[in-house]
Every structure is written in C-alpha cells, then in structure tokens.
Amino acid sequence: MDVYRYLQQRTKFVLEYYDTAAPAFIERKCQIEAGEEPYKTPSWYDDDEPMFLQDWLDADLGLDVLGRSCVSIVSDSLKLYFQTWEKNLGLKWRSKTAEKKCFEDGYLNGYRKAFTEVFNFPWERCPADFAILEQATLARNRTHHPDEITSMDVDHDGPFLEKHPRPFFVEPDQKLTRDNMTDLFTIATIKVTRDHLVEVIRQTDLLCGWLEERLFDGYYGRYDRSKDVE
C-alpha cells in the first residue's frame, strides 16, 4: 500500500474543501462591511450597535470552525498514516501498559519514541517542524473536547500554552509571549487561517516524505525489527 500517496490525497482534499467553503463566509463579511445588499443598513436604523453585527460574527465563526475542522482532519490523517505503517511493519508492543505509556504525550511523540526504539531514526535530520505538528494535534483535541456549551470558540488551555507559550494558531497580528501568559489562559482563541492550514499540510508532507524511505527500509527488513516496542 502506498500510504504516503493516500495521505497526500487526503490533505489535498482538505485544502480544496477549505477553498470551496471559505468564500461563502468571506463574502458575507465583506458584504456586511461594505453595506451591500442584503446587508445594507436602512436610513431609519439608529441603534449604536451595527445592524448586522451578529451576521458578521457568525460568518467569522464559520471561518474559525472550518479552519479548526480542516486542521483536525489533517491531524487525524497523520495519525492514520502512522497507524497504517505500524500495522504494515508488524510492530508489536511488549504490553498494553507499555503502549499506553508510550502515547501518554500524544500520538506524534508516541510514534517518534516507538520508531526510535525499533529503528533508531535520526530525527535531528528530519526537516519537519514538530512544534507546529504537535500544536495541530493539540488544536484538534481542543476542538473535539470543548469546555463550554455557551461558546463555539476554542481557546488554548493552560497545558497547551505551557508547552507552546507562543502558539502558532493565533490571529496574524496577535503577538503572544510569556509576558502576557496570565491573560492568555483565557483569551488566546485558536484561530486557523488558510495560511495556517497550508503550513500544517506542508509540515505533514515534509515529515512523511522524510519517513517514507526509512519506513520502507523497515518493511523490507533493512532494520532490525527483532525486538518489541517497550
């Protein structure tokens, strides 16, 4: 099975899906900001709050939900890539406890540990940015396990920010540092723009493209797979 090709098909679809869905939300926001029909404010309206503020907020939220959903699919696709190779390689765990311990810090770090244990891959030569990829998995987890029913927004929680004090998924003009960490625990909303999505896909491709040759070496026995994963 050409696992890498299937992964690329999935990420290609995700970007096309985003590019198909996003314009509807972007156009609505632009129409509201420009006062175009059907969002033209009538002359009699004299409220301090913009008439179509909620419509604009809903469209903006639509972009946020779309971006988070797409990053979640990319993260799940990367996990499937690892799981498929695990099966193809016939990797075995010494025990269920060992398997659980290996993945206690997420699947990305877990598979890095597992492949180091069995193959001793030179991860320092890998061109992928693991900080971005890990944040994609954390954003996926935050998206699928929200804290409050009262809001569709998803924030970087405390553990997220402790690991990544300058998070990747923020508004392009929002600067986040350790100096404002206290406020970040409650206000740092996860924002996934198209540029964010493209970069996550690029990093995923860099990682899996680098892994392919080494995993095929493992598949054809050019690595010693005699011991189980501890």
Helices and strands as residue ranges (DSSP letters): H 3-34, H 53-89, H 96-102, H 107-119, G 123-125, H 130-144, H 158-163, G 178-180, H 181-187, H 194-219
